[in-house]
Amino acid sequence: MSEPVSPETAKAARAASGGASSAARLLPRENLDLLLGELADRGYTVFGPVARDGAIVQDVVTAADQLPSGWRDVQSPGHYRLERREDEAVFGHVVGPHSPRRLFHLPEERLFQLRRRDEGFAVVPEVVEAPKIALLGARACDLAALAIQDRVLRDVDPRYAARRSDVIVVAVSCNEPGGTCFCASLGTGPTPTTGFDLSLTELLDPHRFVVTIGSELGAALADALKLGLASEADLTASRTLGEAAARAMGRQLDPEGLREALYEAAEHPHWNRVAERCLTCASCTLVCPTCFCSRMTDRTSLDGATAERSRSWDSCFSLDHSYMHGGVARSGGAARYRQWLTHKLATWIDQFGTSGCVGCGRCITWCPAGIDITEEAAALREEPLPPRSRRL
């Protein structure tokens, strides 16, 4: 491994190789706690992966021994379990049910409160906290999802914008894809290329991390940790792992022409075949890192002294989601599944200029019926549409 270098030497190396993001560093496994300590010293609360309740979930991490070393998550349609690895890889898993979405677009929050006064009611606004958050272990698919949520929410939701105002991202490359991953076919992984301050690629024997610098803040962190420069052999090994992970993915979703195919298939009988399996339970939307539907709820105290409005996650699979004056627009499971899939892969592009899918595979894994979005999209694209079902 390389010897530590001074900040001046590292700065010169970056300048010689084209900028702050060009000079990869090396972080020994035993120094992972130094990274966590540096983030804490700068006032950031670190959220990272932990093994709890039979899954890899997102929680506050203050020490490296809280990370899920030696665990992998085995995933397939409708199936998830943890099992021990033969090594002590810290990030030898992929993604669990949690995504960074839950830290910035909260599952539930109060928006404001009304309190009765002698002259009427006074509005009590809710204070929006903007904590300093460090994301440790974020995968490329989740960084792509954050970019999508930023595009959708940042300019229209000041609460979301406040929570995204001071965030450090320490990403991690996926060396092994999960059983339901398909990010490579969408260009969103498995190796992070943007949206991070630092990105780690884990190498074993000896155990270390190749550190890619993605911002000036990331460069400052690397300088503060006095990280040595990565060798050409380390860089080659990290690239090889990323390329192998991309080739190993067993699923793909071809985005070429998919939007038009879904519009054409609006009346396809395949929607009814999906509905025979779909429970409309909304699990897919709750684990999706890009979904943003919400509902407003008003509550009044029994004595009439206070009232409040809160916002919570909702889903287009909920029966009341399409309620309008006179009734529900999408009463059947086929219509609700069509709404979800068509919005995710087609109308989202019209609205926001990007697909709403990043290939993380969570919706496949956590669907109790094992419905696979890649299979359903392929079927709707490839199965001939009966003439009587074509829209004029």
C-alpha positions as CSV (number, residue, x, y, z in Angstrom):
1,M,0.0,0.0,0.0
2,S,1.1,3.6,-0.7
3,E,2.6,5.7,2.0
4,P,0.6,8.7,3.2
5,V,1.2,11.9,1.3
6,S,1.0,15.5,2.5
7,P,-1.9,17.7,1.4
8,E,0.6,19.7,-0.7
9,T,1.8,16.6,-2.6
10,A,-1.8,15.4,-3.1
11,K,-2.8,18.8,-4.4
12,A,0.1,18.7,-6.9
13,A,-0.9,15.2,-8.0
14,R,-4.4,16.3,-8.6
15,A,-3.3,19.3,-10.6
16,A,-0.9,17.2,-12.7
17,S,-3.6,14.6,-13.5
18,G,-6.4,17.0,-14.3
19,G,-8.2,18.1,-11.1
20,A,-9.5,17.2,-7.7
21,S,-11.4,14.1,-8.9
22,S,-8.5,12.5,-10.8
23,A,-6.1,11.3,-8.1
24,A,-7.5,8.2,-6.5
25,R,-6.4,7.5,-2.9
26,L,-6.1,4.4,-0.7
27,L,-7.9,4.0,2.6
28,P,-6.8,1.0,4.7
29,R,-9.7,-1.0,6.2
30,E,-8.4,-0.3,9.7
31,N,-8.7,3.5,9.1
32,L,-12.4,3.4,8.3
33,D,-13.0,4.7,11.8
34,L,-10.9,7.7,11.0
35,L,-13.2,8.6,8.1
36,L,-16.2,8.3,10.4
37,G,-14.5,10.4,13.0
38,E,-13.6,13.1,10.5
39,L,-17.2,13.3,9.4
40,A,-18.4,13.5,13.0
41,D,-15.8,16.2,13.8
42,R,-17.2,18.3,10.9
43,G,-20.7,18.1,12.5
44,Y,-22.3,15.4,10.3
45,T,-24.5,12.6,11.4
46,V,-23.5,9.6,9.5
47,F,-26.2,7.3,8.1
48,G,-25.0,4.0,6.8
49,P,-25.8,0.3,6.4
50,V,-26.4,-1.9,9.4
51,A,-27.6,-5.5,9.7
52,R,-30.8,-5.5,11.8
53,D,-34.1,-7.5,11.9
54,G,-32.9,-9.8,9.1
55,A,-32.1,-7.0,6.6
56,I,-29.5,-4.4,5.7
57,V,-31.2,-1.2,6.8
58,Q,-30.1,2.5,7.1
59,D,-29.3,3.9,10.5
60,V,-26.9,6.2,12.3
61,V,-23.4,4.8,12.3
62,T,-20.7,6.1,14.8
63,A,-18.2,3.3,14.5
64,A,-17.0,0.9,11.8
65,D,-17.9,-2.2,13.8
66,Q,-21.6,-1.3,13.4
67,L,-21.3,-1.8,9.6
68,P,-22.4,-5.2,8.2
69,S,-18.9,-6.8,7.7
70,G,-19.1,-10.4,6.5
71,W,-22.8,-10.2,5.4
72,R,-24.4,-10.5,2.0
73,D,-28.1,-10.1,1.1
74,V,-29.5,-12.9,-1.2
75,Q,-32.3,-11.5,-3.3
76,S,-34.7,-12.9,-5.9
77,P,-38.4,-12.0,-6.8
78,G,-40.3,-11.9,-3.5
79,H,-37.4,-13.2,-1.5
80,Y,-34.7,-11.6,0.7
81,R,-32.4,-13.0,3.3
82,L,-29.0,-12.4,4.9
83,E,-26.3,-14.9,4.9
84,R,-22.7,-15.0,6.0
85,R,-19.9,-14.4,3.5
86,E,-16.6,-16.3,3.4
87,D,-14.8,-13.0,3.8
88,E,-15.1,-9.9,5.9
89,A,-16.1,-7.5,3.2
90,V,-17.7,-4.4,4.8
91,F,-19.9,-3.6,1.8
92,G,-20.4,-7.1,0.4
93,H,-24.2,-6.5,0.2
94,V,-26.2,-4.5,-2.2
95,V,-29.4,-2.6,-1.3
96,G,-32.0,-3.3,1.4
97,P,-35.5,-1.9,1.8
98,H,-34.3,1.6,2.9
99,S,-33.0,4.2,0.5
100,P,-31.8,7.8,1.1
101,R,-35.2,9.0,0.1
102,R,-36.5,8.5,3.6
103,L,-34.0,11.0,5.0
104,F,-35.0,13.9,2.8
105,H,-38.6,13.2,1.8
106,L,-39.8,12.1,5.2
107,P,-42.4,9.2,5.5
108,E,-44.5,11.5,7.6
109,E,-44.2,15.1,8.9
110,R,-46.4,17.8,10.3
111,L,-46.6,20.9,8.0
112,F,-48.3,23.4,10.3
113,Q,-50.6,23.7,13.3
114,L,-53.6,26.0,14.1
115,R,-54.2,27.1,17.7
116,R,-57.4,28.7,18.9
117,R,-57.1,32.3,20.1
118,D,-59.7,34.7,21.4
119,E,-59.9,36.4,18.1
120,G,-59.8,33.2,16.0
121,F,-57.0,30.9,15.1
122,A,-53.2,31.5,14.8
123,V,-51.1,29.6,12.4
124,V,-48.0,28.0,14.0
125,P,-45.6,27.0,11.2
126,E,-43.5,23.9,11.7
127,V,-39.8,24.5,12.0
128,V,-37.9,22.7,9.2
129,E,-34.7,21.2,10.4
130,A,-31.8,20.9,8.1
131,P,-29.4,18.5,9.7
132,K,-25.9,17.9,8.4
133,I,-26.1,14.4,7.0
134,A,-23.3,12.1,5.6
135,L,-24.5,9.2,3.5
136,L,-22.0,6.3,3.9
137,G,-22.3,3.4,1.5
138,A,-24.7,4.9,-1.0
139,R,-24.8,2.9,-4.2
140,A,-24.8,4.2,-7.7
141,C,-28.5,3.4,-8.2
142,D,-29.4,5.4,-5.1
143,L,-27.3,8.4,-6.2
144,A,-29.2,8.3,-9.5
145,A,-32.4,8.2,-7.5
146,L,-31.4,11.2,-5.5
147,A,-30.7,13.1,-8.6
148,I,-34.2,12.3,-9.9
149,Q,-35.8,13.3,-6.6
150,D,-33.8,16.6,-6.7
151,R,-35.2,17.3,-10.1
152,V,-38.7,16.6,-9.0
153,L,-38.8,18.1,-5.5
154,R,-36.0,20.5,-4.9
155,D,-37.6,23.6,-6.6
156,V,-41.1,22.9,-5.3
157,D,-40.6,21.6,-1.8
158,P,-38.6,23.8,0.5
159,R,-38.6,21.2,3.2
160,Y,-36.9,18.7,0.9
161,A,-34.5,21.4,-0.3
162,A,-33.5,22.3,3.3
163,R,-32.7,18.7,4.1
164,R,-30.6,18.4,1.0
165,S,-28.7,21.6,1.6
166,D,-25.7,20.1,3.5
167,V,-25.1,16.5,2.6
168,I,-21.8,14.6,2.2
169,V,-22.0,11.5,0.1
170,V,-19.5,8.7,0.6
171,A,-20.6,6.2,-2.1
172,V,-19.6,2.6,-2.6
173,S,-19.1,0.6,-5.8
174,C,-21.0,-2.7,-6.1
175,N,-18.5,-5.5,-6.6
176,E,-21.2,-8.1,-6.8
177,P,-24.7,-7.4,-8.2
178,G,-27.8,-8.5,-6.3
179,G,-30.1,-11.1,-7.7
180,T,-32.7,-8.5,-8.8
181,C,-30.3,-5.7,-9.9
182,F,-30.5,-4.3,-13.4
183,C,-28.8,-0.9,-13.1
184,A,-26.2,-1.7,-15.8
185,S,-28.8,-1.7,-18.5
186,L,-30.0,1.7,-17.5
187,G,-26.5,3.2,-17.1
188,T,-27.0,4.0,-13.4
189,G,-24.4,1.6,-12.0
190,P,-22.8,-0.5,-10.6
191,T,-20.0,2.0,-10.3
192,P,-20.8,5.5,-9.1
193,T,-19.8,8.2,-11.7
194,T,-21.4,11.3,-10.2
195,G,-23.2,12.7,-7.2
196,F,-20.6,11.8,-4.6
197,D,-17.9,13.5,-2.7
198,L,-15.9,10.3,-2.1
199,S,-16.5,6.9,-3.6
200,L,-15.0,3.7,-2.2
201,T,-14.2,0.5,-4.1
202,E,-13.5,-2.3,-1.6
203,L,-10.5,-4.6,-2.3
204,L,-9.5,-7.6,-0.2
205,D,-6.2,-9.3,0.7
206,P,-5.0,-6.9,1.9
207,H,-8.3,-5.2,2.9
208,R,-8.4,-1.6,1.7
209,F,-10.6,0.8,-0.3
210,V,-9.7,2.7,-3.5
211,V,-11.0,6.2,-2.9
212,T,-12.3,8.2,-5.9
213,I,-12.6,11.9,-5.2
214,G,-15.7,13.6,-6.7
215,S,-15.7,17.1,-5.3
216,E,-13.5,19.7,-3.6
217,L,-15.1,18.7,-0.3
218,G,-14.2,15.1,-1.0
219,A,-10.6,16.2,-1.7
220,A,-10.5,18.1,1.6
221,L,-11.7,15.0,3.4
222,A,-9.0,12.9,1.7
223,D,-6.4,15.5,2.6
224,A,-7.5,15.6,6.2
225,L,-7.2,11.8,6.4
226,K,-3.7,12.0,4.8
227,L,-4.6,9.2,2.4
228,G,-1.9,7.7,0.2
229,L,-2.3,7.6,-3.5
230,A,-3.7,4.4,-5.0
231,S,-1.3,2.3,-7.2
232,E,-2.0,1.4,-10.8
233,A,-2.6,-2.2,-9.7
234,D,-5.3,-1.0,-7.2
235,L,-7.0,1.1,-9.9
236,T,-6.9,-1.8,-12.4
237,A,-8.4,-4.1,-9.7
238,S,-11.2,-1.7,-8.9
239,R,-12.1,-1.2,-12.6
240,T,-12.1,-5.0,-13.2
241,L,-14.5,-5.5,-10.3
242,G,-16.9,-2.9,-11.7
243,E,-16.8,-4.4,-15.2
244,A,-17.4,-7.9,-13.9
245,A,-20.3,-6.8,-11.7
246,A,-22.0,-5.2,-14.8
247,R,-21.6,-8.3,-16.8
248,A,-22.9,-10.5,-14.0
249,M,-26.3,-8.9,-13.8
250,G,-29.0,-11.4,-14.7
251,R,-31.7,-8.8,-15.6
252,Q,-32.0,-5.9,-17.9
253,L,-34.5,-3.2,-18.9
254,D,-34.0,-1.8,-22.3
255,P,-35.1,1.8,-22.3
256,E,-34.9,2.3,-26.0
257,G,-38.5,2.8,-27.3
258,L,-40.0,1.7,-24.1
259,R,-42.0,4.9,-23.5
260,E,-43.7,4.7,-26.8
261,A,-44.4,0.9,-26.4
262,L,-46.1,1.5,-23.1
263,Y,-48.3,4.2,-24.5
264,E,-49.3,1.9,-27.3
265,A,-50.0,-0.9,-24.8
266,A,-52.4,1.2,-22.7
267,E,-55.3,-1.2,-23.5
268,H,-53.2,-4.4,-23.6
269,P,-54.8,-7.5,-22.0
270,H,-51.5,-8.2,-20.3
271,W,-52.4,-5.7,-17.6
272,N,-55.2,-8.0,-16.5
273,R,-52.8,-10.9,-16.2
274,V,-50.6,-8.9,-14.0
275,A,-53.6,-7.9,-11.9
276,E,-54.3,-11.6,-11.2
277,R,-51.0,-11.7,-9.2
278,C,-50.7,-8.1,-7.9
279,L,-52.0,-7.6,-4.4
280,T,-52.0,-3.7,-4.7
281,C,-50.2,-3.7,-1.4
282,A,-47.9,-0.8,-2.4
283,S,-44.7,-2.5,-1.2
284,C,-43.0,-1.6,-4.5
285,T,-43.7,2.1,-4.1
286,L,-42.7,2.2,-0.5
287,V,-39.2,0.7,-1.2
288,C,-38.8,2.6,-4.5
289,P,-36.0,5.3,-4.1
290,T,-37.7,7.7,-6.5
291,C,-41.4,7.5,-5.7
292,F,-42.7,10.7,-4.2
293,C,-46.6,10.5,-3.9
294,S,-48.0,11.8,-0.7
295,R,-51.3,12.5,1.0
296,M,-52.4,15.3,3.3
297,T,-54.2,14.5,6.6
298,D,-56.0,17.1,8.8
299,R,-56.5,16.3,12.5
300,T,-58.4,18.3,15.1
301,S,-58.2,17.9,18.8
302,L,-61.3,16.8,20.7
303,D,-61.7,20.1,22.5
304,G,-61.3,22.1,19.2
305,A,-58.3,24.0,20.6
306,T,-55.8,22.8,18.0
307,A,-55.7,21.5,14.5
308,E,-52.9,20.3,12.3
309,R,-52.0,19.2,8.8
310,S,-49.5,16.5,8.1
311,R,-48.0,14.9,5.0
312,S,-47.2,11.2,4.6
313,W,-46.2,8.9,1.9
314,D,-48.9,7.6,-0.3
315,S,-49.0,5.2,-3.3
316,C,-50.8,5.0,-6.6
317,F,-51.7,1.5,-5.6
318,S,-53.9,2.9,-2.8
319,L,-57.6,2.9,-3.7
320,D,-58.1,6.5,-2.6
321,H,-55.1,7.8,-4.5
322,S,-57.3,8.4,-7.6
323,Y,-60.3,9.7,-5.7
324,M,-62.1,12.6,-7.3
325,H,-65.5,14.1,-6.8
326,G,-67.9,11.3,-7.8
327,G,-65.6,8.3,-7.1
328,V,-62.3,6.6,-7.6
329,A,-60.8,6.7,-11.1
330,R,-58.7,3.5,-10.8
331,S,-60.8,1.0,-8.9
332,G,-59.2,-2.2,-10.3
333,G,-55.7,-3.6,-9.7
334,A,-55.0,-3.7,-13.5
335,A,-55.6,0.1,-13.7
336,R,-53.4,0.8,-10.7
337,Y,-50.5,-1.4,-11.8
338,R,-50.7,0.3,-15.3
339,Q,-50.6,3.7,-13.7
340,W,-47.5,2.8,-11.7
341,L,-45.6,1.2,-14.5
342,T,-46.5,3.6,-17.2
343,H,-45.8,6.6,-15.0
344,K,-42.4,5.2,-13.8
345,L,-41.2,4.3,-17.3
346,A,-43.0,6.6,-19.6
347,T,-45.0,9.7,-18.4
348,W,-42.2,10.5,-15.9
349,I,-40.0,11.2,-18.9
350,D,-42.6,13.7,-20.3
351,Q,-42.9,15.4,-16.9
352,F,-39.3,15.4,-15.6
353,G,-37.1,14.5,-18.5
354,T,-35.9,11.2,-17.1
355,S,-37.2,7.8,-16.3
356,G,-38.3,7.1,-12.8
357,C,-36.5,3.8,-12.6
358,V,-32.8,3.4,-11.6
359,G,-32.6,-0.4,-11.7
360,C,-32.1,-1.1,-8.0
361,G,-34.4,-4.1,-8.1
362,R,-36.1,-3.3,-4.8
363,C,-39.6,-3.5,-6.3
364,I,-38.9,-7.0,-7.5
365,T,-37.4,-8.3,-4.2
366,W,-40.0,-6.8,-1.9
367,C,-43.0,-7.7,-4.0
368,P,-44.8,-10.5,-2.1
369,A,-46.0,-11.9,-5.4
370,G,-42.6,-11.8,-7.0
371,I,-43.7,-9.5,-9.9
372,D,-40.7,-8.5,-12.0
373,I,-40.8,-5.0,-13.6
374,T,-38.3,-6.1,-16.2
375,E,-40.4,-9.1,-17.3
376,E,-43.6,-7.1,-17.3
377,A,-42.1,-4.3,-19.4
378,A,-40.7,-6.8,-21.9
379,A,-44.0,-8.6,-22.1
380,L,-45.9,-5.4,-22.9
381,R,-43.3,-4.5,-25.5
382,E,-43.1,-7.9,-27.2
383,E,-46.6,-9.4,-27.0
384,P,-48.7,-8.5,-30.0
385,L,-51.5,-6.2,-29.2
386,P,-54.9,-7.6,-30.3
387,P,-56.4,-5.3,-33.0
388,R,-59.5,-4.7,-31.0
389,S,-57.4,-3.3,-28.1
390,R,-55.5,-0.8,-30.1
391,R,-56.2,2.8,-29.3
392,L,-57.4,4.9,-32.2
